[in-house]
Amino acid sequence: MTSHQAAVRTASPRKVLTAGRRVALPIRRVSVLTAFVLFVLLVAGAVATLSLGRLGIPLPELAGALTGGAEGKNAFVIERLRGPRLVVAVGTGGALGLSGALFQSVTRNPLGSPDVIGLASGAGAGAAIAALLFPDTVPVALGALLGAALAMVLVYVSTGTGFRNPARLVIAGIGVAAIGTAITQYVVYAMERDRAAVLTAYVNGSLSARSWDDATTIWLVLLAVAPLTALIVRRLDIGEMGADIAGALGAEPRHTKTVAVVLAIVLSAGAVSVAGPIAFVSLTAPQIAKRITRVSGPHLVLSALTGALLLVLADLCAQQLPLLDNLPVGICTMAIGGAYLGYLLVREWRRGVL
């Protein structure tokens, strides 16, 4: 741990919230304040999503519509059009942000995310194969989930050390991602124009025509993973000091890394299954959360809130800006994340890391 990191830790007093003997959540004042601000912004984004546009619910009627008093057009917007889409956006963004925070914590690399290890590309390839070879028997979402799972199996086998070595994980992931992208592009090229247009929207990540079943799926994944994440958050916090110190303090860094990567993959796979491979949210959300607070740590809750806010705002832009004209939300996040990835690459190169 560098002297700067030590100073940051010393200068950032925190409390620890405990639940039983195995759960200990570090609490910092700046993190609580940041979480509150992010939550308020997320609520504002949700209100804007439901109220703006030609089919939006007027603000005076919104509270009644949300509490079960919606009728006619308002009921259609809440129950079918924008309600499920909003809930899926919040859950998917939260899952991606949390997934990226877990992955970046164990790799200790701001460029690390499930996008980099080929999960999104594998999901796109699975969706493409399902649409081309089994259009009437295999749903595209199931194909995406199977493709993501197969990509992770290939990465696991290729590293020779499973998910324990972050450097090998990234290198193997880049290779698997290249294969997945090639398969997807071939299928899009080979398919008929109309079917290819539908597939292209999915493989870029889309929240259009989401249902309450999709919302249930992603929130069940979040609720299943959250308690398991709480069990290792203290070890991840200690792991920020380095593997040697973490091992000396009983944090079991190798086991913790494997569990964290598996949880990150489950979260990303859940997000892919309901919205397709939405790019760069898992990369940018943890970095934004870390730069807002300016303290060390995995920032799991803040990353989830930031990811949810990013995706809700990106989807709001896709719905309301004439220039975007209902483009898949993944294209919006790709534009933001691509610029941010370029910034990170330049910064890491200047620091001599790359």
LINUR-V904258 format. One record per residue. RES is the residue in one letter. OMEGA is omega as a letter, one per 20 degrees, with the letter a starting at -180 (* if undefined). Layout:
res->{RES RES}
omega->{OMEGA OMEGA}
//
This chain:
res->{M T S H Q A A V R T A S P R K V L T A G R R V A L P I R R V S V L T A F V L F V L L V A G A V A T L S L G R L G I P L P E L A G A L T G G A E G K N A F V I E R L R G P R L V V A V G T G G A L G L S G A L F Q S V T R N P L G S P D V I G L A S G A G A G A A I A A L L F P D T V P V A L G A L L G A A L A M V L V Y V S T G T G F R N P A R L V I A G I G V A A I G T A I T Q Y V V Y A M E R D R A A V L T A Y V N G S L S A R S W D D A T T I W L V L L A V A P L T A L I V R R L D I G E M G A D I A G A L G A E P R H T K T V A V V L A I V L S A G A V S V A G P I A F V S L T A P Q I A K R I T R V S G P H L V L S A L T G A L L L V L A D L C A Q Q L P L L D N L P V G I C T M A I G G A Y L G Y L L V R E W R R G V L}
omega->{a r r r r r r a a a a a a r r r a r a a a a r a r a r a a r r r r r r a r r r r r r r r r r r r a a a r a a a r r a r a a a r r a a r a a r r a a r r a a a a a a a r a r a r r r a a r r r a r r r r r r a a r a r a a a r a r r r a a r a a r r r r r r r a a r a a a a a a a a r a a r r r a r r r r r r a r r r a a a a a r a a a a a a r r a a r a r r r r r r a r r r a a r a r r a a r a a r r r r a a r a a r a a r r r r a r r r r r a a r r r r a r a a r r r r a a a r r r r r a r r a a a a r r r a r a r a a r a r a r a r r r r r r r a r r r r a a a a a r a r r r r a a r r r r a a r a a r a r a r a a a r r r r r r a r a r r r r r r a a a a a a a r r r r a r r r r r r r a r r a r r r r a r a r r r r r a a *}
//
